[in-house]
Amino acid sequence: MRLRYTAPLSLPQIAPDALDLALEASVLVEPPGEERRFLRHAPEFIDDPAGTGLFAGLAAATYVSPLTSRKSACNPCSRKSTSSRPRC
């Protein structure tokens, strides 16, 4: 068997409702500006035999992709500053 790299965006694009169909290799490209939310569930049990508490604060969380809605994102090019370092 010989494998060859193919750039994903060179594959045919499909719609979300066609994802479960048996098609040839294809790609789903989401529209720009769309936010997706992913829910991370909290673990039901954390095995911590050493008692370090490393994951004690691991709770449920919602992740948003892409992070375009964060108002505190650092963009050094958009700020006027007399110093050479960005103020973030």
C-alpha positions in Angstrom: 0.0 0.0 0.0 1.3 3.4 -0.9 0.1 6.5 0.9 0.2 10.0 -0.5 -0.5 13.3 1.3 -3.5 15.3 0.1 -4.2 18.8 1.3 -7.6 18.7 3.1 -8.9 21.8 1.4 -8.3 20.3 -2.0 -10.9 17.6 -1.3 -14.5 18.1 -2.3 -16.5 20.0 0.2 -19.7 18.6 1.7 -22.7 19.8 3.7 -23.2 18.8 7.4 -26.2 16.7 6.5 -24.0 14.6 4.2 -21.5 13.6 6.8 -23.1 10.2 7.5 -23.3 9.2 3.8 -20.8 6.8 2.3 -18.9 9.3 0.0 -15.4 9.4 -1.2 -12.9 11.4 0.8 -14.3 14.9 1.4 -14.1 17.7 3.9 -16.6 19.8 5.9 -15.5 23.5 5.9 -17.4 25.6 8.4 -18.3 29.1 7.5 -16.0 31.8 8.9 -17.3 33.6 11.9 -19.4 30.7 13.2 -18.8 29.8 16.8 -18.9 26.1 17.9 -19.4 25.2 21.6 -17.9 22.1 23.1 -18.9 20.8 26.5 -16.3 19.1 28.6 -18.0 17.0 31.3 -16.6 16.8 34.8 -15.1 13.4 35.7 -17.2 11.1 37.8 -14.1 9.9 39.6 -10.5 11.1 39.9 -8.0 8.4 40.9 -5.3 10.3 43.0 -3.5 7.7 45.0 -0.6 10.0 45.8 -3.0 12.7 47.1 -1.5 15.5 44.9 -4.8 17.1 44.1 -3.5 17.8 40.6 -7.0 17.4 39.0 -9.1 18.3 42.0 -10.5 21.4 40.4 -11.4 19.7 37.1 -15.0 20.6 36.5 -17.4 20.9 33.6 -16.5 23.6 31.1 -17.7 25.0 27.8 -15.1 25.8 25.1 -15.8 28.1 22.2 -14.1 27.7 18.9 -12.8 29.9 17.4 -11.9 32.4 20.2 -13.1 35.4 18.3 -15.5 36.6 21.0 -12.9 37.2 23.7 -12.6 40.9 24.3 -9.4 40.7 26.3 -7.4 39.1 23.5 -4.1 40.7 23.0 -3.5 42.4 19.6 -0.3 44.4 19.8 -0.9 45.9 16.4 -4.1 47.6 17.4 -2.6 49.4 20.4 -0.6 52.6 20.2 2.4 52.4 22.5 5.7 54.1 22.8 7.4 51.0 24.1 8.7 48.2 21.9 6.9 45.5 23.8 3.1 44.9 23.5 1.0 45.6 26.6 -1.0 42.5 27.2 
